[in-house]
Amino acid sequence: MPLRHKSAQKRARQTVKRTEKNKLYKAKIRTAIKKVLEAKDKTAAEKELKTAVTILDKVAAKRIIHKNNAANRKSSLTRFVNKMK
């Protein structure tokens, strides 16, 4: 289906750009979460948790993920770190 209108063509270009940007942010989230879960000791996990929370807050502020989704992820990661010995 060819895009005949200029506005539709522009919208398609914007969608591609936004999709790529969102993929990068979501990859950052996954990496940060993985680092927290793979931390060996509690101090390292707490350090990684701090960076993960920062990334989740930024991504939620940009509305790439929902704020409640970010809150749930932060909560589960915090519980995980608190249970470590």
Secondary structure as UniProt FT lines:
FT   HELIX           6..37
FT   HELIX           42..61
FT   TURN            62..63
FT   HELIX           67..83
//
